[in-house]
Amino acid sequence: MCASVHIAMLYVSRFIMGIGIGMIVMLIPLWQTEIAPPEARGLLVGIHGTMNIMGYSLCNWIDVGFYFCADKKANWRVPLAIQMLWPIILGCVIRYMPESPRWLIEHNQLSDAREVLQSLRPDLDDDNFKVMVEQIANENQHTSWRSLFTVPSYRKRLFVGFMAMIGGQATGTLVVTNYGPTIYGNLGFSSLDQLLLSAGYITSGVFLNLGCAFLLDVAGRKTLLMIGFAGAGCVAITLELVMVALYAGTNNVKGNDAAVFFIFFHILFYGGTTDATTYVYATEIWPTHIRSKGAALCTSGLFIGILAFTTGVQTAFNTIGWKYYLIFVCLSFINFWIVFFIFPETKGLSLEEIGALFGEDVNAVGGDILERGAPDTKLLSTVEIRETKSS
């Protein structure tokens, strides 16, 4: 991409990069989900969102730096070339990363799975390992793509996971992020100020995402998603559209400053509650044998949202202006109630136990689910929980 000499080369390289990004965005939280302990899964998988936004932040500050580069070729080729550094580092260390123990169990490599689990969780006892093996064996019945739509428990997972991912984009976050310079330009800010504001906006998201990762195992996934959809998609975007409607294209300094404030108010909610949560939720809800397929379809909601909400942004701004923000307000209002009524809470449950929330039989040592205090106890009461005794 950085060596492109024709627009067609840029298109092809972007397409190839998109395939890789699509795989990474799905596979990293999936792998993290399968190796993380239940009590810290929100934090450890939520770090994925933090690292994502850290990458965006670095890109923005590189853009700021190369704004001052006089060489018109270097100021876009070099930033693109810098991207190669991170895959090279990952390629060097990936051999030291453990394979998912649940994948190993699924493929009958029990000794290897036990070894990996023992290194990750030294306190793991034989009973819990046997329960994990038995549960994965019991689940391993429907593995086709078709089963995602025909098996009721999978269908519900697909709905809530997809809605979590596309719902995050429906708050308008990528419109604010990717078209930040355009928005700031409409408010009268200079080119350099536009870049600085965009970089500052993304950088604040790094710390907010990290805070969200810590909150996931405290407040829970469902609570954070509701706060995020209401705060980022309804309140912040509504206030922003009012400011843009009143002051865009004017010389009112206070009005334009207020518009910028509400853009940052948006990231306070989205980064602090929603971004990391969507990655965690869309991967942890799936049983091991079909997690890759389910997480892939759920993650497609992220990219569908990106295409749907950003492709026509410039045209929308030119034709209907601030009214475009109303789409995000309405969608976020709807998504808030979808989460409230339909999404089950998964905080603190093992990946095997989460199946109970979707109406499946679950093996548990000594009634482990009930001892953990799953939030939806009425649902759990309808599920047969078989007690497994050690030999």
For each residue, the residues with C-beta under 8 A, 3 or more apart:
1: 4 9 10 13 14 17 80
2: 77 78 80 81
3: 9 77
4: 1 7 9 10 13
5: 9
6: 9 10
7: 4 10 11
8: 11 12
9: 1 3 4 5 6 12 13
10: 1 4 6 7 13 14
11: 7 8 14 15
12: 8 9 15 16
13: 1 4 9 10 16 17
14: 1 10 11 17 18
15: 11 12 18 19
16: 12 13 19 20
17: 1 13 14 20 21
18: 14 15 21 22
19: 15 16 22 23
20: 16 17 23 24
21: 17 18 24 25
22: 18 19 25 26 299 303
23: 19 20 26 27
24: 20 21 27 28
25: 21 22 28 29 52 299 302
26: 22 23 29 30 292 295 296 299
27: 23 24 30 31 292
28: 24 25 31 32 48
29: 25 26 32 33 45 48 279 280 282 283 295
30: 26 27 33 34 283 291 292 295
31: 27 28 34 35 100
32: 28 29 35 36 44 45 47 48 283
33: 29 30 36 41 45 280 283 284 291 351
34: 30 31 100 101 102 103 288 291 351
35: 31 32 98 100 101 116 120
36: 32 33 40 41 44 45
37: 40 41 120 121
38: 41 348 349 350 351 353 372
39: 217 348
40: 36 37 43 44 217
41: 33 36 37 38 44 45 217 280 284
42: 45 46 213 215 216 217 221 277 280 347
43: 40 46 47 213 214 216 217
44: 32 36 40 41 47 213
45: 29 32 33 36 41 42 48 276 279 280 283 284
46: 42 43 49 50 209 212 213 214 216 276 277 279 280
47: 32 43 44 50 51 210 213 276
48: 28 29 32 45 51 52 276 279
49: 46 52 53 209 212 213 275 276 277 278 279
50: 46 47 53 54 206 209 210 213 276
51: 47 48 54 55
52: 25 48 49 55 56 209 275
53: 49 50 56 57 202 205 206 209 271 275
54: 50 51 57 58 206
55: 51 52 58 59 86
56: 52 53 59 60 177 202 205
57: 53 54 60 61 199 202 203 205 206
58: 54 55 61 62
59: 55 56 62 63 79
60: 56 57 63 64 195 198 199 202 203
61: 57 58 64 65 199 203
62: 58 59 65 66 79 82
63: 59 60 66 67 79 195 199
64: 60 61 67 192 195 196 199
65: 61 62 68 69
66: 62 63 69 74 75 76 78 79
67: 63 64 75 191 192 195
68: 65
69: 65 66 74 75 78
70:
71: 74 75
72: 75 76
73: 76 77
74: 66 69 71 77 78
75: 66 67 69 71 72 78 79
76: 66 72 73 79 80
77: 2 3 73 74 80 81
78: 2 66 69 74 75 81 82
79: 59 62 63 66 75 76 82 83
80: 1 2 76 77 83
81: 2 77 78 84
82: 62 78 79 85
83: 79 80 86 87
84: 81 87 88
85: 82 88 89
86: 55 83 89 90
87: 83 84 90 91
88: 84 85 91 92
89: 85 86 92 93
90: 86 87 93 94
91: 87 88 94
92: 88 89
93: 89 90 96 97
94: 90 91 97
95:
96: 93
97: 93 94
98: 35 101 116 119 120
99: 103 104 112 116
100: 31 34 35 103 104 116
101: 34 35 98 104 105 113 114 116 117 120
102: 34 105 106 113 132 136 288 351
103: 34 99 100 106 107 288
104: 99 100 101 107 109 110 112 113 116
105: 101 102 108 109 110 113 132 133 136 288
106: 102 103 136 140 288 289
107: 103 104
108: 105
109: 104 105 112 113
110: 104 105 113 114 133
111: 114 115
112: 99 104 109 115 116
113: 101 102 104 105 109 110 116 117
114: 101 110 111 117 118 129
115: 111 112 118 119
116: 35 98 99 100 101 104 112 113 119 120
117: 101 113 114 120 121 124 129
118: 114 115 121 122 124
119: 98 115 116 122
120: 35 37 98 101 116 117
121: 37 117 118 124
122: 118 119
123:
124: 117 118 121 128 129
125: 128 129
126: 129 130 390
127: 130 131 365 388 390
128: 124 125 131 132 365
129: 114 117 124 125 126 132 133
130: 126 127 133 134 388 390
131: 127 128 134 135 352 363 364 365 368 388
132: 102 105 128 129 135 136 350 352
133: 105 110 129 130 136 137
134: 130 131 137 138 363 388
135: 131 132 138 139 352 355 362 363
136: 102 105 106 132 133 139 140 287 288 289 352
137: 133 134 140
138: 134 135 141 361 363
139: 135 136 287 288 289 355 360
140: 106 136 137 143 288 289
141: 138
142: 147 150 151 154 290
143: 140 147 289 290 293
144: 147 148
145: 148 293
146: 149 150
147: 142 143 144 150 151 154 290
148: 144 145 151 154 155 158 290 293 294 297
149: 146 154 155 158
150: 142 146 147 154 155
151: 142 147 148 154 155
152: 155 156 359
153: 156 157 355 358 359 360
154: 142 147 148 149 150 151 157 158 290 294
155: 148 149 150 151 152 158 159
156: 152 153 159 160 342 358
157: 153 154 160 161 285 286 294 358
158: 148 149 154 155 161 162 294 297 298
159: 155 156 162 163 342
160: 156 157 163 164 281 285 342 343 344
161: 157 158 164 165 281 282 283 285 286 294 295 297 298 301
162: 158 159 165 166 282 297 298 300 301
163: 159 160 166 167 301 335 338 339
164: 160 161 167 168 225 277 278 281 282 298 301 339 343
165: 161 162 168 169 278 282 298 299 300 301 302 305
166: 162 163 169 170 301 302 304 305
167: 163 164 170 171 225 229 278 331 332 335 338 339
168: 164 165 171 173 228 270 274 275 278 302 305
169: 165 166 173 174 301 302 305 306 308 309
170: 166 167 233 305 309 328 331 332 335
171: 167 168 228 229 232 233 237 266 269 270 274 328 332
172: 175 176 232 233 237 266 309 325 327 328 332
173: 168 169 176 177 232 266 267 270 275
174: 169 177 178 305 306 309 310
175: 172 178 179 309 310 313 324 328
176: 172 173 179 180 183 201 240 263 266 267
177: 56 173 174 180 198 201 202
178: 174 175 310 313
179: 175 176 182 183 310 313 314 317
180: 176 177 183 184 194 197 198 201 263
181: 184 185 191 194 195 198
182: 179 185 186 313 314 317
183: 176 179 180 186 187 244 259 263
184: 180 181 187 189 193 194 197 198 260
185: 181 182 188 189 191 194
186: 182 183 244 248 249 317
187: 183 184 244 247 248 256 259 260
188: 185 249 250 251 256
189: 184 185 193 194 197 256
190: 193 194
191: 67 181 185 194 195
192: 64 67 195 196
193: 184 189 190 196 197
194: 180 181 184 185 189 190 191 197 198
195: 60 63 64 67 181 191 192 198 199
196: 64 192 193 199 200
197: 180 184 189 193 194 200 201 260
198: 60 177 180 181 184 194 195 201 202
199: 57 60 61 63 64 195 196 202 203
200: 196 197 203 204 264
201: 176 177 180 197 198 204 205 263 264 267
202: 53 56 57 60 177 198 199 205 206
203: 57 60 61 199 200 206 207
204: 200 201 207 208 264 267 268 271
205: 53 56 57 201 202 208 209 267 270 271 275
206: 50 53 54 57 202 203 209 210
207: 203 204 210 211 271
208: 204 205 211 212 267 268 270 271 272 275
209: 46 49 50 52 53 205 206 212 213 271 272 275 276
210: 47 50 206 207 213 214
211: 207 208 214 215 272
212: 46 49 208 209 215 216 224 271 272 273 274 275 276 277
213: 42 43 44 46 47 49 50 209 210 216 276
214: 43 46 210 211 217 218
215: 42 211 212 218 219 224 272 273
216: 42 43 46 212 213 219 220 221 224 276 277 280 347
217: 39 40 41 42 43 214 347 348
218: 214 215
219: 215 216 223 224
220: 216 223 224 345 347 375
221: 42 216 224 225 277 280 281 343 345 346 347
222: 225 226 339 343 344 345 375
223: 219 220 226 227 345
224: 212 215 216 219 220 221 227 228 273 274 277
225: 164 167 221 222 228 229 273 274 277 278 281 339 343
226: 222 223 229 230 336 339 340
227: 223 224 230 231 269 273
228: 168 171 224 225 231 232 233 269 270 272 273 274 277
229: 167 171 225 226 232 233 234 274 332 333 335 336 339
230: 226 227 233 234 235 332 336
231: 227 228 234 235 236 268 269 273
232: 171 172 173 228 229 235 236 237 266 267 269 270 273 274 332
233: 170 171 172 228 229 230 236 237 328 329 331 332 333 335 336
234: 229 230 231 237 238 329 332 333 336
235: 230 231 232 238 239 265 269
236: 231 232 233 239 240 262 265 266 268 269
237: 171 172 232 233 234 240 241 266 325 328 329 332
238: 234 235 241 242 325 329
239: 235 236 242 243 262 265
240: 176 236 237 243 244 259 262 263 265 266 325
241: 237 238 244 245 322 323 325 326 329
242: 238 239 245 246
243: 239 240 246 247 255 256 258 259 262
244: 183 186 187 240 241 247 248 259 321 322 325
245: 241 242 248 321 322
246: 242 243 250 252 255
247: 187 243 244 250 252 255 256 258 259
248: 186 187 244 245 259 321 322
249: 186 188
250: 188 246 247 255 256
251: 188
252: 246 247 255 256
253: 256 257
254: 257 258
255: 243 246 247 250 252 258 259
256: 187 188 189 243 247 250 252 253 259 260
257: 253 254 260 261
258: 243 247 254 255 261 262
259: 183 187 240 243 244 247 248 255 256 262 263
260: 184 187 197 256 257 263 264
261: 257 258 264 265
262: 236 239 240 243 258 259 265 266
263: 176 180 183 201 240 259 260 266 267
264: 200 201 204 260 261 267 268
265: 235 236 239 240 261 262 268 269
266: 171 172 173 176 232 236 237 240 262 263 269 270
267: 173 176 201 204 205 208 232 263 264 270 271
268: 204 208 231 236 264 265 271 272
269: 171 227 228 231 232 235 236 265 266 272 273 274
270: 168 171 173 205 208 228 232 266 267 273 274 275
271: 53 204 205 207 208 209 212 267 268 274 275
272: 208 209 211 212 215 228 268 269
273: 212 215 224 225 227 228 231 232 269 270 277
274: 168 171 212 224 225 228 229 232 269 270 271 277 278
275: 49 52 53 168 173 205 208 209 212 270 271 278 279
276: 45 46 47 48 49 50 209 212 213 216 279 280
277: 42 46 49 164 212 216 221 224 225 228 273 274 280 281
278: 49 164 165 167 168 225 274 275 281 282 302
279: 29 45 46 48 49 275 276 282 283
280: 29 33 41 42 45 46 216 221 276 277 283 284
281: 160 161 164 221 225 277 278 284 285 343 346
282: 29 161 162 164 165 278 279 285 295 298 299 301
283: 29 30 32 33 45 161 279 280 286 291 295 298
284: 33 41 45 280 281 346 351 354
285: 157 160 161 281 282 294 346 354 358
286: 157 161 283 290 291 294 295
287: 136 139 290 291 351 352 355 360
288: 34 102 103 105 106 136 139 140 291 351
289: 106 136 139 140 143
290: 142 143 147 148 154 286 287 293 294
291: 30 33 34 283 286 287 288 294 295
292: 26 27 30 295 296
293: 143 145 148 290 296 297
294: 148 154 157 158 161 285 286 290 291 297 298
295: 26 29 30 161 282 283 286 291 292 298 299
296: 26 292 293 299 300
297: 148 158 161 162 293 294 300 301
298: 158 161 162 164 165 282 283 294 295 301
299: 22 25 26 165 282 295 296 302 303
300: 162 165 296 297 303 304
301: 161 162 163 164 165 166 169 282 297 298 304 305
302: 25 165 166 168 169 278 299 305 306
303: 22 299 300 306 307
304: 166 300 301 307 308
305: 165 166 168 169 170 174 301 302 308 309
306: 169 174 302 303 309 310
307: 303 304 310 311
308: 169 304 305 311
309: 169 170 172 174 175 305 306 313 327 328
310: 174 175 178 179 306 307 313
311: 307 308
312: 315 316
313: 175 178 179 182 309 310 316 317 324
314: 179 182 317 318
315: 312 318 319
316: 312 313 319 320 324
317: 179 182 186 313 314 320 321 324
318: 314 315 321
319: 315 316
320: 316 317 323 324
321: 244 245 248 317 318 324
322: 241 244 245 248 325
323: 241 320 326
324: 175 313 316 317 320 321 327
325: 172 237 238 240 241 244 322 328 329
326: 241 323 329 330
327: 172 309 324 330 331
328: 170 171 172 175 233 237 309 325 331 332
329: 233 234 237 238 241 325 326 332 333
330: 326 327 333 334
331: 167 170 233 327 328 334 335
332: 167 170 171 172 229 230 232 233 234 237 328 329 335 336
333: 229 233 234 329 330 336 337
334: 330 331 337 338
335: 163 167 170 229 233 331 332 338 339
336: 226 229 230 233 234 332 333 339 340
337: 333 334 340 341
338: 163 167 334 335 341 342 343
339: 163 164 167 222 225 226 229 335 336 342 343
340: 226 336 337 343
341: 337 338
342: 156 159 160 338 339
343: 160 164 221 222 225 281 338 339 340
344: 160 222 357 358 375 376 379
345: 220 221 222 223 357 374 375 376
346: 221 281 284 285 349 354 357
347: 42 216 217 220 221 375
348: 38 39 217 372 373 374
349: 38 346 353 354 356 357 369 372 374
350: 38 132 353 354 368
351: 33 34 38 102 284 287 288 354
352: 131 132 135 136 287 355 362 363
353: 38 349 350 356 362 364 368 369 372 374
354: 284 285 346 349 350 351 357 358
355: 135 139 153 287 352 358 360 361 362
356: 349 353 359 360 362 369 374 379 380 383 385
357: 344 345 346 349 354 374 376 379 380
358: 153 156 157 285 344 354 355
359: 152 153 356 379 382 383
360: 139 153 287 355 356 383
361: 138 355 383 384 385 386
362: 135 352 353 355 356 369 383 385 386
363: 131 134 135 138 352 385 386 388
364: 131 353 367 368 369 370 385 386 387 388
365: 127 128 131 368 387 388
366: 371 387
367: 364 370 371 385 387
368: 131 350 353 364 365 371 372
369: 349 353 356 362 364 372 374 380 385
370: 364 367 373 374 377 380 385
371: 366 367 368
372: 38 348 349 353 368 369
373: 348 370
374: 345 348 349 353 356 357 369 370 377 380
375: 220 222 344 345 347
376: 344 345 357 379 380
377: 370 374 380 381
378: 381 382
379: 344 356 357 359 376 382 383
380: 356 357 369 370 374 376 377 383 385
381: 377 378
382: 359 378 379
383: 356 359 360 361 362 379 380
384: 361
385: 356 361 362 363 364 367 369 370 380
386: 361 362 363 364
387: 364 365 366 367
388: 127 130 131 134 363 364 365
389:
390: 126 127 130
391:
